[in-house]
């Protein structure tokens, strides 16, 4: 219903807008939800100015390993940002055992200095 009606749910926690200004790289994590980004991510993206930031998406899924339409939506939600093209994609049933996969992804995609 949220997706169909474009509802933006209220977030339970808010980050001060001044704090966002202190970061150059923003990681956006979410479960792929009906083949797209959950509406709460829309709420978050629209609440802050991410201009000039690098946005690094990562998500879990139950079969949409490429994120379905979520990467297109992320690019639309962060139009004045650089969106990393290789998101981390983890099947939900394997998330609990994915620590090494996450570490490898961070190292391979240059989001870490380690």
Wavefront OBJ file of the C-alpha trace (Angstrom):
o trace
v 0.000 0.000 0.000
v 2.841 2.428 0.830
v 4.466 1.752 -2.529
v 1.241 1.937 -4.525
v 0.155 5.193 -2.874
v 3.625 6.765 -2.622
v 3.320 7.018 1.151
v 6.380 8.307 2.973
v 6.380 6.669 6.414
v 7.629 8.690 9.346
v 11.070 7.683 10.601
v 11.464 6.875 14.291
v 14.962 8.388 14.468
v 16.383 11.482 12.808
v 19.965 12.498 12.164
v 20.700 16.192 12.611
v 21.124 17.774 9.165
v 24.413 19.289 10.321
v 25.765 15.785 10.982
v 25.123 14.703 7.381
v 27.332 17.566 6.206
v 30.298 15.937 7.979
v 30.285 12.861 5.740
v 31.463 12.420 2.163
v 30.326 8.795 1.851
v 26.841 7.680 2.817
v 25.979 3.975 3.032
v 22.312 3.241 2.335
v 21.169 -0.213 3.396
v 17.758 -1.757 2.824
v 15.904 -4.948 1.973
v 14.638 -5.090 -1.603
v 10.943 -4.581 -1.066
v 8.481 -5.473 -3.802
v 11.358 -5.265 -6.324
v 12.340 -1.778 -5.202
v 13.545 0.456 -2.372
v 11.338 0.558 0.751
v 9.398 3.777 1.142
v 11.241 4.570 4.394
v 14.388 5.046 2.278
v 12.459 7.588 0.205
v 11.596 9.429 3.431
v 15.257 9.431 4.483
v 16.582 10.522 1.075
v 14.115 13.389 0.843
v 14.867 14.630 4.376
v 18.500 15.615 3.761
v 20.755 17.250 1.195
v 23.145 14.637 -0.196
v 24.574 16.868 -2.932
v 28.190 16.029 -3.701
v 28.161 12.902 -1.536
v 29.063 9.396 -2.626
v 26.162 7.024 -1.967
v 27.005 3.368 -1.421
v 23.948 1.107 -1.593
v 23.786 -2.336 -0.032
v 20.774 -4.589 0.239
v 19.342 -7.956 1.066
v 16.896 -9.787 -1.154
v 15.038 -13.032 -1.589
v 15.829 -13.512 -5.265
v 16.362 -10.057 -6.776
v 20.145 -10.277 -6.559
v 20.563 -7.291 -8.901
v 18.188 -5.258 -6.729
v 15.398 -5.316 -9.337
v 14.467 -1.626 -9.758
v 16.153 -0.445 -6.563
v 19.342 0.888 -8.179
v 17.307 3.011 -10.598
v 15.332 4.359 -7.658
v 18.484 5.078 -5.630
v 19.897 7.086 -8.546
v 16.631 9.014 -8.749
v 16.541 9.653 -4.982
v 20.136 10.919 -4.910
v 20.371 12.891 -8.188
v 23.175 15.193 -7.068
v 25.304 12.408 -5.635
v 27.668 9.830 -7.063
v 26.004 6.434 -6.670
v 28.375 3.460 -6.539
v 27.438 1.054 -9.340
v 28.388 -2.187 -7.549
v 26.087 -2.525 -4.539
v 26.494 -5.258 -1.982
v 23.723 -7.786 -2.580
v 23.074 -10.544 -0.035
v 20.292 -13.099 -0.024
v 18.308 -12.610 3.166
v 18.630 -16.241 4.192
v 22.441 -15.915 4.075
v 22.730 -12.526 5.813
v 23.616 -13.989 9.218
v 26.690 -15.683 7.734
v 27.791 -12.888 5.396
v 30.519 -11.117 7.382
v 33.362 -12.245 5.110
v 31.371 -11.380 1.980
v 30.775 -7.877 3.353
v 34.466 -7.433 4.222
v 35.520 -8.612 0.747
v 33.030 -6.265 -0.928
v 34.270 -3.284 1.055
v 37.904 -4.046 0.195
v 37.210 -4.804 -3.491
v 35.105 -1.733 -4.100
v 37.484 0.739 -2.486
v 35.221 1.871 0.349
v 37.873 1.059 2.928
v 41.484 1.997 3.477
v 42.208 -1.410 5.060
l 1 2 3 4 5 6 7 8 9 10 11 12 13 14 15 16 17 18 19 20 21 22 23 24 25 26 27 28 29 30 31 32 33 34 35 36 37 38 39 40 41 42 43 44 45 46 47 48 49 50 51 52 53 54 55 56 57 58 59 60 61 62 63 64 65 66 67 68 69 70 71 72 73 74 75 76 77 78 79 80 81 82 83 84 85 86 87 88 89 90 91 92 93 94 95 96 97 98 99 100 101 102 103 104 105 106 107 108 109 110 111 112 113 114
